[in-house]
Amino acid sequence: MAGLGTQNLIRAALIILLLPGSLEECGRIKVSAPVVRLGDPITASCIINQSCSHLGPEAQILWKLGAELQPGGRQQRLADGTQESTITLPHLNHSWALLSCCLRWGNSLQILDQAELQAGYPPATPHNLSCLMNLTTNSLICQWEPGPDTHLSTNFTLKSFKSRGSCQTKEDSISNCVPENGQSRCSIPRKHLQLYQHMSIWVQAENALGTRASPQLCLVPMDVVKLEPPKLWALDPRPEVAPPPPGCLRLRWEPWKPGLHIEQKCELRHQPRLGAASWALVGPLPFKTLQHELCGLVPSTAYALQMRCTRWPLPGFWSDWSPSLELTTTQQVPIVRLDAWWRQRQLDPRTVDVQLFWKPMPLEEDSGQIQGYVVSWSPSGQAGAVPPLCNTTELNCTFHLPSEAREVVLTAYNTAGTSRPTPVVFLESRGPPLGRLYTMARDPHSLWVGWEPPSPQPRGYVIEWGLGSPSPSGSHKTWRMEHNGSITGTLLEENIRPFQLYEITVTPLYQDTKGPSQLIYAYSQETAPSHAPELHLKHIGKTWAKLEWVPEAPELGKSPLTHYTIFWTNAQDQSFSTVLNASSHGFVLHGLEPGSLYHVHLMAASQAGATNSTSLTLMTLALEESELHILLGLFGLLILFICLCGAARLCCRPRKNPLWPSVPDPAHSSLGTWVPTIMAEETFQLPSLWDTGMPPITKITVLEEEEKKPGPWESSDSSGTCGLPTLVQAYVLQGDPRAPSTQPQPQPGTSDQVLYGQVLGSPTGPGPGHYLRCDSTQPLLGGLTPSPKSYENLWFQTSPLGTSEPLVPNQEDDCVFDFPLLQGLRVNGVEGLGGF
């Protein structure tokens, strides 16, 4: 109810704030319902009295929901002169809102009246009604779940009545129980109860939108009684009673006094204090004994115990668990096997220094807690108690023995007693050794140790491992005994770290002796080099620098070097590098710039990683003034030489006729290199020459002719005229004219001129034949035109007077041909030689 009062105060404050300029007694609001279901429509009307002095003839009534204007108001004037405005809000989505009727007065709105609107849901049916009888407060306490929020003020009432049988008939009503505001529980005092009579109980929920009631609960108050838990105590030991056996606990409890007259049963649960074990339940326990011995627990272990009780055999509720009681089980004698190993050192001829190691190996799951160890030795023939050699909580002991002592006794003890004695016999090394010992790294934290078993087969092995070489005491070593003599290896995982050198020793054990120990060194993982060699500058020049370094000595645990890498950087942050093999100890940097600064460092790499050396800074030598002058002079001469070569090339090129197209010179082309020596066209067709009665042509004389004026079909350019040579040359044709020539052919690109000519004559004529040649270097082909036809060449014919004149070639003359450069010398009969 206090919450509702606070809410009403807030609402009143909002109404006061929204009424700064209201017009009293000018209008009133009527609503269809002050409380509606959330989301339902609501209708309101505002009527303005005729007596309102502020109402003008054209007054407009407006509606506001909270601070927002609401459209849709319908205004009308009634017959009695009053004005009415009606509005319907289609969905009221606020659990609480203030509806205002306003009048526009000038430039402001004046509030005429206001109405408070509420929206919510009908109450849900209360459920999960339960009751229990509390004998401490002597009242029946009931509780329930009210259901979802209704957004409205909802009242809950616990109703009940007394009844006979199964609550079918109502006898006496019981006063209603109203819970405190916001609570879902209520207590019915003892004065309204009959502890052993049936009663019907239900919960009723009510708000502005409806009423709901829970299903009725029929019960007898004493059938729902809940007892308080007992108090647990440790059972005090008594001299006449033997202590509990190992793994057992004895406890007692004190019952709740108001429940002493009630028959009840109890349950006990226990849980180890250490570890993540769950609670273990024990019961039911007889209540009236008030004590119990709990066994089957782990010896020498702390446990937490709790107890709860309920009415029995009649119905009732379990009490809460009692506060925890902590007890520790008694110990038992250690049940262990002690694996022992030793080292001996002769101090003098009569005394031996012995270092004994041992490890307890539990033989049972609950082997008992060990509090200490005792090492004793009894000389033969000595009676009575002998003081122990060692009494320690450690797993090793050092003592002195006479040289003739061959055995000591080792035992473990605790408050419950001592373990079975373990004899330790100092065996002599007379057995066969291992065949071979090797190691292999499985991962950075383990090492596999393997061996070849000797013959006969040992009964076991002792494996020792530690860092580096053993110390005189050997206390830093880790060791393990393998009792299976047939194994050929074991995995070491204890105290193995990467990058460390381990010394591993394996000793075979036989029935009455042992074999010699064998030693091996191993790493589980090797590391990268710790540092790279330091660079030194040995010599330096203007464009080079010679570096050297001293390779580091191999380190234990470090992977061997695979290569070096040299890095150097100039002043422009341009980096260069080169890779060298691991045997290198020097390098020369070439291609450096004179007078420049360089930073150099060396990286040493192995399979496990790489490391860098310190950086070396060096500066190359600068060029001297005389060297600079020489370089500039040489550079100038080089430029002058290039210019002269270019000018000579331009000057020495042959001039071309600007009217003649620039085409390649066939005389200097490469056609001669791929034209076959004898083609089908080169076959001499001289049937008359093969006549046996005809003498062969043995000599061709070339006559010098005078220069003639060009014919009408020739070019007027003198460079294009084929002039006759001034020298007379003789050409001898011998042998088979169809055979390929054996004379050397001119190579392409040579400056030798290829002569163009024609052989004229008859083998039967009285005079020698003529060979006409042309030594012109003028190109024979036009720029884009094919080779000249046969009638476009210059032909000469000798007159009887010995003068030469140009002749038009006869179409029937078979000896006319085009270019002897491409086709070779062609001779076709003697029909065209009649004019000579």
C-alpha positions in Angstrom: 0.0 0.0 0.0 2.9 2.3 0.6 3.8 2.0 -3.1 0.3 3.0 -4.2 0.4 6.1 -1.9 3.6 7.2 -3.5 2.1 6.7 -7.0 -0.9 8.8 -6.1 1.3 11.6 -4.8 3.1 11.7 -8.1 -0.1 11.8 -10.0 -1.4 14.7 -7.9 1.8 16.7 -8.5 1.4 16.2 -12.3 -2.2 17.4 -12.1 -1.1 20.5 -10.2 1.6 21.2 -12.8 -0.9 20.9 -15.6 -3.4 23.3 -14.1 -1.6 26.7 -14.0 -4.4 28.5 -15.7 -7.5 26.4 -15.4 -11.0 28.0 -15.5 -12.9 26.8 -12.5 -16.5 25.6 -12.8 -16.5 26.2 -16.5 -16.6 22.6 -17.6 -16.5 19.0 -16.6 -15.4 15.7 -18.1 -17.2 12.4 -18.1 -15.5 9.2 -19.2 -17.1 5.9 -20.3 -14.9 4.0 -17.8 -12.0 5.2 -15.6 -10.2 1.9 -15.9 -10.1 -0.1 -19.1 -8.2 -3.1 -20.5 -4.8 -2.0 -21.9 -5.3 -1.3 -25.7 -9.1 -0.9 -25.5 -10.9 2.2 -26.7 -12.3 4.8 -24.3 -14.8 7.6 -24.9 -14.9 11.0 -23.0 -17.1 14.1 -23.2 -16.6 17.6 -22.0 -19.6 19.9 -21.3 -19.1 23.7 -20.8 -21.6 25.5 -18.7 -23.6 28.4 -20.2 -22.6 30.5 -17.3 -18.9 30.4 -18.2 -18.0 34.1 -18.7 -15.0 33.2 -20.8 -16.8 31.3 -23.4 -17.2 33.2 -26.7 -19.6 32.4 -29.4 -16.9 30.7 -31.5 -15.1 29.0 -28.6 -13.2 25.8 -29.7 -12.8 22.9 -27.3 -9.6 20.8 -27.6 -8.5 17.5 -26.0 -5.0 16.6 -24.6 -3.8 13.2 -23.5 -0.9 14.0 -21.3 1.0 16.7 -23.2 -0.2 15.7 -26.7 -3.2 17.2 -28.5 -5.7 14.6 -29.6 -7.6 15.1 -32.9 -11.1 13.7 -33.5 -13.1 15.8 -31.0 -16.7 16.4 -32.1 -18.1 19.7 -30.7 -21.9 20.7 -30.6 -24.2 23.2 -28.9 -27.0 21.6 -26.8 -30.5 22.9 -26.5 -29.9 24.3 -23.0 -27.2 26.5 -24.4 -24.2 24.4 -23.2 -21.5 23.2 -25.5 -20.3 19.6 -25.6 -17.2 18.0 -27.1 -16.9 14.2 -27.4 -13.8 12.2 -28.3 -13.0 8.5 -28.6 -9.5 7.2 -28.1 -9.2 4.1 -30.2 -6.4 2.5 -28.2 -5.3 3.4 -24.7 -1.7 2.1 -24.6 -0.7 3.8 -21.3 -1.2 2.2 -18.0 -1.9 5.6 -16.5 -2.7 8.9 -18.4 -4.3 12.3 -17.7 -7.0 13.4 -20.1 -7.6 17.2 -20.3 -10.4 19.3 -21.8 -9.0 22.6 -22.9 -10.3 25.9 -24.3 -8.4 28.0 -26.8 -8.1 31.4 -25.2 -6.1 33.8 -27.2 -2.8 32.3 -28.1 -2.9 29.8 -25.2 -4.8 26.8 -24.0 -6.8 26.9 -20.8 -7.6 23.7 -19.1 -11.3 23.3 -18.2 -11.2 19.9 -16.5 -9.1 16.7 -16.3 -9.8 13.0 -15.8 -7.4 10.2 -14.7 -7.4 7.2 -17.0 -6.0 3.8 -16.1 -5.4 0.7 -18.2 -4.2 -2.8 -17.4 -5.2 -6.4 -17.3 -7.5 -8.5 -15.1 -5.6 -10.5 -12.4 -4.2 -13.9 -13.3 -5.1 -16.9 -11.4 -2.7 -17.4 -8.5 -0.9 -20.8 -8.7 1.6 -23.0 -6.9 -0.1 -22.5 -3.5 1.7 -24.4 -0.8 1.6 -24.3 3.0 3.7 -25.7 5.8 3.3 -25.8 9.6 6.1 -24.1 11.4 6.3 -25.3 15.0 8.8 -22.6 15.9 6.4 -19.7 15.1 3.4 -22.0 15.7 1.7 -20.8 12.6 0.6 -22.1 9.2 2.7 -20.3 6.5 1.3 -20.3 2.9 2.9 -18.9 -0.2 1.9 -18.6 -3.9 2.9 -17.2 -7.2 0.8 -14.2 -8.2 1.3 -14.4 -12.0 2.3 -11.6 -14.5 2.0 -7.9 -13.7 -1.5 -6.4 -14.4 -0.3 -2.7 -14.3 -3.2 -2.1 -11.9 -3.4 -2.2 -8.1 -4.2 -5.9 -7.3 -5.2 -7.2 -3.9 -4.5 -10.7 -2.7 -6.4 -12.4 0.1 -5.7 -15.8 1.7 -9.1 -17.4 2.4 -9.8 -20.6 4.3 -12.4 -22.5 6.3 -12.5 -25.6 8.5 -14.0 -28.8 7.1 -14.7 -32.4 7.8 -13.6 -35.3 5.5 -12.0 -34.1 2.3 -13.0 -30.4 2.4 -16.4 -30.9 0.7 -18.4 -29.2 3.4 -17.8 -25.9 5.1 -18.0 -25.8 8.8 -16.3 -22.7 10.3 -14.9 -19.8 8.5 -11.4 -18.5 9.3 -10.5 -14.9 9.2 -9.0 -13.8 5.9 -5.2 -13.3 5.8 -4.1 -10.2 3.9 -0.3 -10.2 3.0 1.8 -7.2 3.3 2.0 -5.0 0.2 4.2 -6.7 -2.5 4.5 -10.0 -0.7 3.1 -13.4 -1.9 3.0 -15.2 1.5 0.8 -15.0 4.6 0.7 -16.7 8.0 -2.4 -18.1 9.8 -1.9 -18.0 13.6 -2.2 -21.1 15.7 -5.4 -19.8 17.4 -7.3 -20.1 14.1 -6.1 -23.6 13.5 -7.1 -27.1 14.4 -3.8 -29.1 14.0 -5.4 -32.4 13.2 -8.5 -31.2 11.4 -8.9 -30.7 7.6 -9.1 -27.2 6.3 -9.6 -25.7 2.8 -7.3 -22.8 1.7 -7.2 -20.7 -1.5 -6.0 -17.3 -2.7 -8.1 -14.6 -4.3 -6.7 -11.9 -6.5 -8.8 -8.8 -7.3 -8.4 -5.5 -9.2 -10.6 -3.0 -11.1 -11.0 -5.3 -14.0 -11.9 -8.6 -12.3 -11.4 -11.3 -9.7 -9.5 -14.6 -9.8 -9.2 -17.4 -7.3 -6.7 -20.2 -7.1 -7.6 -23.9 -6.8 -8.5 -24.9 -3.2 -5.8 -26.7 -1.2 -7.2 -29.3 1.3 -4.8 -30.2 4.1 -4.3 -31.1 7.8 -1.8 -28.6 9.5 0.2 -31.3 11.2 0.6 -33.2 7.9 2.6 -30.3 6.5 4.8 -29.7 9.5 8.5 -28.9 8.8 11.0 -29.6 11.5 14.1 -27.8 12.2 17.4 -29.7 11.5 19.4 -31.3 14.4 22.9 -30.1 15.5 25.8 -32.4 14.7 28.8 -33.0 17.1 31.9 -35.2 17.0 31.7 -38.2 19.3 34.1 -37.7 22.1 36.7 -40.6 22.4 36.6 -42.6 25.6 39.3 -44.7 27.1 37.1 -47.8 27.3 36.1 -47.5 23.7 38.6 -48.4 20.9 39.3 -45.7 18.4 37.5 -45.9 15.0 39.1 -48.1 12.4 40.9 -46.4 9.4 38.4 -44.7 7.1 35.7 -44.3 9.7 34.1 -41.4 11.5 32.0 -41.3 14.7 29.4 -38.5 15.2 26.4 -37.7 17.3 23.5 -35.2 17.0 21.2 -33.2 19.2 17.5 -33.1 18.0 15.3 -30.0 17.8 13.5 -29.7 21.1 10.0 -28.8 19.9 10.1 -32.0 17.8 11.1 -34.4 20.5 7.6 -35.8 20.8 7.4 -36.4 17.0 8.5 -39.6 15.4 11.0 -38.8 12.7 13.7 -40.1 10.5 17.0 -38.5 9.4 19.5 -38.5 6.5 23.2 -37.9 6.6 25.4 -36.7 3.7 29.2 -36.2 3.4 31.7 -34.7 1.0 35.5 -34.4 1.0 36.7 -30.9 1.7 39.3 -31.1 -1.0 38.5 -31.9 -4.6 35.3 -31.7 -6.6 33.5 -34.8 -5.3 29.7 -34.5 -4.9 27.7 -35.1 -1.8 27.2 -38.8 -0.9 23.9 -39.6 0.9 23.6 -42.1 3.8 20.2 -43.0 5.4 17.7 -43.4 6.8 19.3 -43.2 10.2 17.5 -44.2 13.4 16.6 -41.0 15.1 16.6 -42.1 18.7 20.1 -43.5 18.7 21.5 -40.0 18.5 24.9 -41.3 17.2 26.4 -43.0 14.2 29.6 -44.5 12.9 30.3 -43.7 9.3 32.8 -46.0 7.5 34.0 -46.6 4.0 35.8 -43.2 3.7 39.3 -42.4 2.6 41.7 -42.6 5.5 43.3 -39.4 6.7 40.8 -37.2 4.8 38.8 -34.3 6.0 35.0 -34.5 5.4 32.0 -32.1 5.7 28.9 -33.7 7.2 25.2 -32.5 7.2 22.0 -34.0 8.5 18.2 -33.3 8.0 15.1 -34.9 9.5 11.3 -35.3 8.7 8.2 -36.5 10.4 7.9 -40.3 10.0 5.9 -42.4 9.4 3.2 -39.7 9.2 3.5 -37.1 6.3 5.7 -34.1 6.7 8.3 -32.0 5.0 12.1 -32.5 5.2 13.9 -30.0 7.3 16.7 -27.9 5.9 20.3 -29.3 6.0 22.1 -28.7 9.3 25.3 -26.6 9.4 28.3 -28.5 8.3 30.5 -30.5 10.7 34.1 -31.1 9.6 35.8 -34.4 10.8 39.0 -36.2 9.6 39.1 -39.9 9.2 41.8 -41.9 11.0 44.9 -43.0 9.3 46.0 -46.5 8.3 49.4 -48.1 8.1 51.1 -47.2 4.8 50.6 -49.9 2.2 53.3 -49.0 -0.3 56.2 -50.5 -2.2 59.4 -48.5 -1.8 61.6 -48.5 -5.0 65.2 -47.7 -3.9 68.4 -46.7 -5.7 71.8 -45.8 -4.4 75.2 -44.4 -5.1 78.4 -45.4 -3.3 81.7 -43.6 -2.8 84.7 -45.1 -1.0 85.9 -42.7 1.6 88.7 -44.9 3.0 89.4 -48.6 3.1 86.9 -49.2 5.9 84.2 -46.6 5.2 81.7 -46.2 2.3 79.6 -43.1 1.7 76.1 -44.1 0.6 73.5 -41.9 -1.0 70.1 -43.6 -0.9 67.1 -42.6 -3.0 63.6 -44.0 -2.8 60.1 -43.6 -4.2 56.8 -44.8 -2.5 54.6 -46.7 -4.9 51.0 -47.2 -3.5 49.8 -50.7 -3.7 46.1 -49.8 -3.0 43.9 -46.9 -3.8 43.8 -45.9 -0.1 47.3 -46.7 0.8 47.6 -44.4 3.8 49.3 -41.2 4.4 53.1 -41.3 4.9 54.6 -39.0 7.6 58.2 -40.1 7.4 60.9 -42.7 6.4 63.4 -44.6 8.5 66.7 -46.2 7.2 68.3 -48.7 9.6 71.2 -51.1 9.6 71.9 -53.9 12.1 75.4 -55.3 12.2 75.5 -59.0 12.3 75.6 -60.5 15.8 74.5 -57.2 17.5 71.5 -57.5 19.8 69.1 -54.8 21.0 67.9 -51.6 19.4 70.1 -49.9 16.9 69.6 -46.1 16.2 68.4 -45.5 12.6 70.8 -44.2 10.0 68.1 -41.7 8.7 64.7 -40.5 9.9 63.5 -38.1 7.4 60.5 -36.8 5.4 62.6 -36.4 2.2 63.0 -39.1 -0.5 66.8 -39.4 -0.1 69.4 -39.8 2.6 73.2 -39.9 2.9 75.0 -41.9 5.5 78.3 -43.9 6.1 78.6 -47.6 6.4 81.4 -50.0 6.9 82.8 -51.5 3.7 81.5 -54.9 4.5 77.8 -53.7 4.8 75.7 -55.0 2.0 72.2 -54.2 3.0 70.0 -51.7 4.8 66.3 -51.6 5.7 63.8 -48.9 4.6 60.4 -48.4 6.1 57.6 -45.7 5.9 55.5 -44.8 8.9 52.6 -42.6 10.1 50.5 -42.4 13.3 48.8 -45.7 12.6 52.1 -47.7 12.3 54.9 -48.6 9.9 54.9 -50.2 6.4 56.4 -53.5 5.6 60.2 -53.2 5.7 61.9 -53.0 2.3 65.5 -54.5 2.2 67.9 -52.5 0.0 70.8 -54.7 -1.2 73.9 -53.0 -2.6 74.5 -55.0 -5.7 77.9 -55.3 -7.4 78.3 -54.4 -11.1 79.0 -57.9 -12.6 76.2 -58.2 -15.1 76.3 -57.7 -18.9 75.9 -54.1 -20.3 73.2 -52.8 -22.6 73.7 -53.4 -26.3 73.1 -49.8 -27.5 71.7 -46.7 -26.0 70.0 -43.9 -28.0 67.6 -41.0 -27.5 65.0 -39.2 -29.6 63.1 -36.0 -28.9 59.3 -36.4 -29.1 58.4 -32.8 -28.3 60.1 -30.0 -26.4 59.0 -31.5 -23.0 59.8 -35.2 -23.5 62.6 -37.5 -24.5 62.4 -41.1 -25.6 65.2 -43.3 -24.3 65.8 -46.6 -26.1 68.2 -49.4 -25.7 69.0 -52.9 -27.0 68.4 -55.3 -24.1 71.3 -57.5 -23.1 71.3 -61.3 -22.7 70.2 -62.7 -20.3 67.1 -60.4 -19.9 67.3 -58.1 -16.9 64.6 -57.9 -14.2 64.4 -54.2 -14.5 66.2 -50.9 -15.3 67.0 -47.7 -13.5 66.9 -44.5 -15.6 68.5 -41.3 -14.3 68.4 -37.9 -16.0 69.4 -34.4 -15.1 70.9 -31.2 -16.4 74.5 -31.4 -17.6 77.2 -33.4 -15.8 76.2 -34.9 -12.4 77.2 -33.1 -9.2 79.0 -35.0 -6.5 75.8 -35.3 -4.6 73.6 -36.0 -7.6 70.6 -34.7 -5.7 69.4 -32.7 -8.7 68.9 -35.9 -10.7 65.5 -37.4 -11.5 65.3 -41.2 -11.6 62.8 -43.9 -12.2 62.8 -47.7 -11.8 61.2 -49.9 -14.5 60.4 -53.4 -13.2 59.6 -54.8 -16.6 62.8 -56.2 -18.0 61.4 -56.9 -21.4 60.9 -53.3 -22.4 63.3 -51.6 -24.9 62.7 -48.0 -24.0 60.8 -45.5 -22.0 59.4 -41.9 -22.3 60.9 -39.3 -20.0 58.4 -36.5 -19.3 59.3 -35.3 -15.8 61.6 -32.3 -15.5 62.3 -32.1 -19.3 62.6 -28.5 -20.7 63.6 -27.4 -24.2 67.1 -26.0 -25.0 68.7 -27.8 -22.1 71.4 -30.5 -22.2 70.4 -33.6 -20.3 72.6 -36.4 -19.1 70.8 -39.7 -19.2 72.1 -42.9 -17.5 70.5 -46.4 -17.8 71.5 -49.3 -15.6 70.2 -52.8 -16.0 69.2 -54.7 -12.9 69.6 -58.5 -12.6 68.6 -61.0 -9.9 71.7 -60.7 -7.7 73.7 -58.1 -9.5 73.5 -55.1 -11.8 75.1 -54.2 -15.1 77.4 -51.2 -15.8 75.7 -47.9 -16.3 75.7 -46.3 -19.8 75.6 -42.6 -20.4 74.2 -40.4 -23.2 73.5 -36.7 -23.7 70.5 -35.3 -25.4 68.3 -32.3 -26.1 64.5 -32.2 -26.3 64.8 -29.1 -28.5 67.8 -27.0 -29.8 67.7 -23.2 -29.9 68.9 -20.7 -32.4 72.5 -19.2 -32.1 72.7 -16.9 -29.1 74.6 -14.2 -31.1 76.2 -13.7 -34.5 79.9 -13.1 -35.2 81.1 -9.5 -35.0 81.9 -7.9 -38.3 85.4 -6.3 -38.8 86.5 -4.0 -41.7 89.8 -5.3 -43.0 90.3 -3.1 -46.2 88.3 -0.5 -48.0 88.5 1.3 -51.3 86.5 3.7 -53.3 84.0 1.2 -54.6 84.7 -1.9 -52.5 85.1 -3.0 -48.9 86.5 -6.2 -47.5 84.8 -7.6 -44.3 85.8 -10.5 -42.1 84.5 -12.2 -39.0 85.6 -14.9 -36.7 83.0 -17.8 -36.6 81.6 -18.6 -33.2 82.6 -21.9 -31.6 79.7 -24.5 -31.4 77.6 -24.2 -28.3 75.8 -27.0 -26.5 72.1 -26.8 -27.1 72.5 -24.6 -30.1 71.5 -25.8 -33.6 74.5 -25.8 -36.1 74.7 -22.9 -38.4 73.4 -23.4 -42.0 74.4 -20.1 -43.6 75.2 -16.4 -43.2 73.4 -13.5 -44.7 75.1 -10.0 -45.1 72.9 -7.0 -45.4 74.2 -3.5 -46.3 72.2 -0.3 -46.7 73.3 3.0 -48.3 72.4 6.6 -47.3 69.3 6.4 -49.6 67.9 3.4 -47.6 68.5 1.1 -50.5 69.2 -2.4 -49.1 71.2 -5.2 -50.6 72.0 -8.7 -49.3 73.8 -11.8 -50.2 73.8 -15.4 -48.7 77.0 -17.2 -47.8 77.6 -20.7 -46.6 78.4 -21.5 -43.0 82.1 -22.0 -43.7 82.7 -18.4 -44.8 84.6 -16.0 -42.7 84.9 -13.0 -45.0 83.3 -11.2 -47.9 84.0 -8.3 -50.3 81.3 -5.7 -51.0 81.6 -4.5 -54.6 79.7 -1.8 -56.5 79.8 0.7 -53.8 79.7 4.4 -54.5 82.8 6.5 -53.6 82.6 8.7 -50.6 79.3 7.1 -49.4 78.1 5.8 -46.0 77.0 2.2 -45.6 75.5 0.3 -42.7 76.3 -3.5 -42.7 75.3 -6.3 -40.4 75.6 -10.1 -40.4 72.8 -12.6 -39.8 73.7 -16.2 -38.6 71.0 -18.7 -39.3 70.3 -22.3 -38.3 67.3 -24.6 -38.5 66.1 -23.4 -35.1 66.2 -19.7 -36.0 68.5 -16.8 -36.8 70.2 -13.9 -34.9 71.8 -10.7 -36.1 75.2 -9.2 -35.2 75.8 -5.6 -34.2 75.7 -3.1 -37.1 79.0 -1.9 -38.7 79.1 1.6 -40.3 81.7 2.3 -42.9 82.4 5.0 -45.5 84.1 4.3 -48.8 87.1 6.5 -50.0 86.4 9.6 -52.0 87.8 10.2 -55.5 90.9 12.5 -55.7 90.9 15.7 -57.8 93.3 14.2 -60.5 91.2 11.1 -60.9 88.1 13.2 -61.3 89.8 15.2 -64.0 90.9 12.0 -65.8 87.4 10.6 -65.7 85.9 13.8 -67.1 88.5 13.9 -69.9 87.8 10.3 -70.8 84.1 11.0 -70.8 84.6 14.0 -73.2 86.8 11.9 -75.5 84.2 9.2 -75.6 81.5 11.7 -76.6 83.8 13.3 -79.3 84.5 9.8 -80.7 80.9 9.0 -81.0 80.2 12.3 -82.8 83.0 11.7 -85.3 81.8 8.2 -86.0 78.3 9.5 -86.7 79.6 12.3 -89.0 81.8 9.8 -90.9 79.0 7.5 -91.4 76.8 10.3 -92.8 79.5 11.5 -95.1 80.6 8.1 -96.5 77.1 6.9 -97.4 76.7 6.8 -101.3 74.4 9.4 -102.7 71.2 8.4 -104.2 69.4 10.0 -107.0 66.5 11.8 -105.4 64.3 10.9 -108.4 65.1 7.2 -108.2 63.2 5.3 -105.5 65.3 4.0 -102.6 65.2 0.2 -102.8 67.6 -2.4 -101.6 70.5 -3.3 -103.9 70.0 -6.9 -105.1 73.7 -7.2 -105.6 74.2 -6.8 -101.9 71.1 -8.7 -100.8 71.0 -12.1 -99.2 69.1 -13.8 -102.0 72.2 -15.4 -103.3 72.6 -17.4 -100.0 69.3 -19.2 -100.4 68.8 -19.4 -104.2 69.7 -23.0 -105.3 72.8 -23.5 -107.3 71.0 -25.2 -110.2 67.3 -24.7 -110.8 65.0 -25.9 -113.5 65.5 -22.7 -115.4 69.3 -23.1 -115.3 69.4 -26.2 -117.4 71.2 -25.4 -120.6 69.1 -26.2 -123.6 72.0 -26.5 -126.3 71.1 -29.5 -128.3 73.5 -28.4 -131.1 76.4 -28.1 -128.6 76.1 -31.7 -127.7 76.8 -32.7 -131.3 80.0 -34.6 -131.4 81.0 -33.0 -134.7 80.8 -29.5 -133.3 83.8 -28.0 -131.6 83.2 -26.7 -128.1 83.3 -23.1 -127.1 86.5 -22.6 -125.3 86.8 -18.9 -124.9 84.5 -15.9 -124.6 86.1 -12.5 -125.4 84.5 -9.4 -123.9 85.1 -6.4 -126.2 85.2 -2.8 -125.1 82.5 -0.7 -126.5 82.2 3.0 -126.8 79.6 4.9 -124.8 76.4 5.4 -126.7 73.5 7.7 -126.2 70.6 6.2 -124.4 67.8 4.8 -126.4 64.3 6.2 -126.3 63.3 3.5 -123.7 66.2 4.2 -121.4 66.4 6.7 -118.6 68.1 10.0 -119.2 70.1 9.6 -116.0 73.7 8.6 -116.8 73.8 6.5 -113.6 71.2 4.2 -115.0 73.1 3.5 -118.3 75.0 0.2 -118.6 78.4 1.3 -119.9 80.9 -1.2 -121.3 84.0 -1.8 -119.2 87.3 -0.5 -120.2 89.1 -3.7 -119.3 88.9 -6.8 -121.4 88.3 -10.0 -119.4 88.2 -13.5 -120.6 85.8 -16.1 -119.4 86.4 -19.8 -120.1 83.5 -22.2 -120.2 84.7 -25.8 -119.9 83.1 -29.1 -119.0 79.5 -29.9 -118.5 77.5 -26.6 -118.6 74.8 -28.2 -116.5 77.1 -29.0 -113.6 77.1 -26.6 -110.7 79.9 -24.1 -110.5 82.8 -24.9 -108.3 84.0 -21.4 -108.1 83.6 -19.7 -104.7 80.5 -17.6 -104.5 80.7 -14.0 -103.2 79.6 -13.7 -99.6 76.7 -11.4 -98.8 77.8 -8.0 -97.7 81.1 -7.9 -99.7 82.0 -5.0 -101.9 82.6 -7.1 -105.0 80.5 -6.0 -108.0 78.3 -8.5 -109.7 78.5 -8.0 -113.5 75.5 -8.2 -115.7 76.1 -9.3 -119.3 74.9 -11.4 -122.3 76.8 -13.9 -124.4 76.2 -13.6 -128.1 77.7 -15.9 -130.8 77.4 -19.1 -132.7 79.5 -22.2 -132.4 79.5 -22.5 -136.1 80.3 -18.9 -136.9 83.7 -17.9 -138.2 84.3 -15.3 -135.6 84.5 -15.5 -131.8 81.4 -14.8 -129.7 80.9 -11.7 -127.8 80.2 -11.3 -124.1 78.6 -8.0 -123.1 78.7 -7.1 -119.4 77.4 -4.2 -117.3 79.2 -3.0 -114.2 76.5 -0.5 -113.1 75.7 -0.5 -109.4 72.3 1.1 -110.0 69.5 -0.9 -108.4 67.6 -3.0 -110.8 64.2 -3.0 -108.9 61.9 -0.1 -108.3 60.5 0.7 -104.9 57.2 -1.0 -105.3 57.3 -2.4 -108.9 58.4 -5.8 -110.0 61.6 -6.6 -111.9 61.9 -5.0 -115.3 60.6 -7.0 -118.3 63.0 -8.2 -120.9 62.2 -5.5 -123.3 63.1 -2.8 -120.7 66.8 -3.8 -120.5 69.6 -2.4 -122.7 70.7 -4.6 -125.5 73.7 -4.0 -127.8 74.4 -5.5 -131.2 77.6 -5.3 -133.0 77.5 -4.0 -136.5 79.8 -5.3 -139.2 81.8 -2.2 -138.7 82.5 -3.0 -135.1 80.4 -0.2 -133.7 77.8 -1.0 -131.1 74.2 0.2 -131.3 71.2 -0.4 -129.2 69.0 -3.1 -130.5 65.4 -3.8 -129.6 65.3 -7.5 -128.5 63.7 -9.8 -130.9 60.8 -11.8 -129.5 62.1 -14.9 -131.3 65.6 -14.6 -129.9 65.9 -17.3 -127.3 69.2 -16.1 -125.9 67.6 -13.0 -124.3 67.4 -13.2 -120.5 66.8 -11.0 -117.5 69.2 -11.1 -114.6 72.2 -13.4 -114.5 72.6 -12.4 -110.8 69.6 -14.6 -109.9 69.5 -17.2 -112.6 73.2 -17.6 -113.6 74.6 -17.5 -117.1 71.9 -18.6 -119.5 72.7 -19.8 -123.1 69.8 -20.8 -125.3 70.9 -21.9 -128.8 72.4 -19.8 -131.5 69.4 -18.6 -133.3 69.7 -15.1 -132.1 73.4 -14.8 -132.9 73.1 -14.4 -136.6 73.6 -10.7 -136.4 77.1 -10.9 -135.0 
